[in-house]
């Protein structure tokens, strides 16, 4: 083995030892909250005035669980635990104006409660008043403005699911 190969192999071994010793690991994988292998996800109750937000948030949670964990999403009647939650509010505030009467940017805020419940009714994990926001551009075209608002809510749902599922992962 020539000197260059020894240096390369030595560097590789040192790198592996470094990553193993510092606790570095790739995100993703593992089960939700310890030993949860099968989870049911109920449609989040929507207490906001945004039509369809319950479905949007529910789909975001299902997608995140499927993409980032080893837990299987099943019908709630076949699950060992059920993820359920409530969208407490979705609010909008003015972010910027071009004139005193013309809004050009808004911020959407969503607040949710989420919990994992065993089939016997025991709550094994919960979070209350989790809040996330997204900014969006206001359009003079009502259809386009509504689309921008829906996209902002969808981004909030995705971000909320990402953060809360990460908190649930046992190897995170």
N, C-alpha and C positions, 0 to 999 in steps of 0.2 A: 504494500500500500504506500503510495507516494505521500509526500508531505502535504500537498494540497488536499488530498482525500481525507487525511487525518484531521486537518484543520476544519474541513466542512463537517465531518462526522462529529467532531468535538463541539462545534457550534450548535449542531442540531441537538445533541444530547443536553448541552447547557440550556438551550431554549426550552426543551421539554421539561427539564428539572425546574426551571424558573416558573413556567406556567403551572406546573403541578403544585409547587410549593406556595405560590401566592394565592391559591384558591380560585384562580381564573377558571371560568367555565362558560360554555356557550349558553345563551338565553334560550329557553324553550325546553320542552320535554318535561317529564315528570307528571305526577298526578296533582289535581287540584286538592288543596288542603289535606295533606297527609295521604290517606289511603283511598281517596275517592276515585274509583275506576269508571263509574257510570253516573252521569248527571243528567237530570231533566231540566230544561229551561222553560219556565212558563212565560207567557207574554207579559212584559212589564206593564203594570197598571199606569195609565197615563192621566195624571191630574192636571196636565197643562192644557192650553187651548190649541196646541199644535196637532192637527189631525195626522195620524199615522206614526207619531213619535214612538209609541209603545212597540210597534213592529220594527221600526228602524233600530232602536236600542236592543231589542231582543235578538235580531239578526246579527248585530255587531258582536254581542256576547257569544252567540253560537259559533260564528266564524272565528273569533279569537280563541275560544276553547279548542276548536278543531285544529287550528293552525299551530298553536303554541304548546299544547299539552298532549299527554298520552291518554287523557280521560276521554271516554266515548260519550257522545251526546245521544240520549235515548228518550223515548216517550217518558214523561214524568211518572207514569204508573209502573214502569220497569226500572226506575232509577233508585240508587242507594241514597242519593241526596237530590234536592231540587234547589235550583237557583231561582229566586224570585225577587222582584223589586218593584219600586214605584218611582216614576218620574214625578217629583214633587212640583217642579216648575220649570218652565222655559220662558225666559224673559229677554227683552231686547232693549238696548239703550243706544242713544246716539253717540257715535264715535267721532265723526267729523262733519263739518258743514262747509259748503261753498259760499252760502249766504245765510242770513238769519232764518230764512224760510226753506232752504234747500239742504237736505241731508244727503251726504255722499257716502257715508260709511256707518255701519252699525255693528254692535257687538251682541252676539247671542250668548246667553248663559243658561246652563241646565244644571239642576240639582236633583240628585237621585239618592235613594236608599236601596241597598242590595243586601241580600242575605242568603246563606246556604242553610238548608233545613234538612235534617235526617227524616226518614220515613216515620219515625216515632214522634216527630214534632220538635225535636231538640234543635235549637239554632246553634250551629257549630262555627259560624263566622258571619259577621255583619259589618256594614259600614253605613253610617247615616250622614246625610247632608254632603255627599261628595259632589263637588262643583267643578265644572269645566266650561271653557268659553271658546268662541271662535269669532273672528271678525269677518265681515263680508261687505261687498260693495253694493250700494243701493242704486237701482236703475230706475229711470223714469218710466220704462216699459214695465207694466205691472206683472206680466207673465215672467219676464226675465228676473224681476226683483223677487218674485215668489220662488223661482228656481234657485237663486242665490241663497235665499233664506233656508230652503230645504237642504241644500248642499252643506251649509254651515251646521245645521242640526245633525246631519249625517256624519260630519267630521267630529263633532262633539261626541256622538254615540261611539264612533270607532275609538277615539282617544280614551273615553271613559272605560270601555271594555278592555283596551290594552293595559291601562294602569291597574284596574281592579283584578284582572286575571293574573297579571304579574305579581300582585300582592298575594294571591292565592297559591301560587306555585310553591311547592315544598322545597324545590332546589334553587329558588331564586335568592 
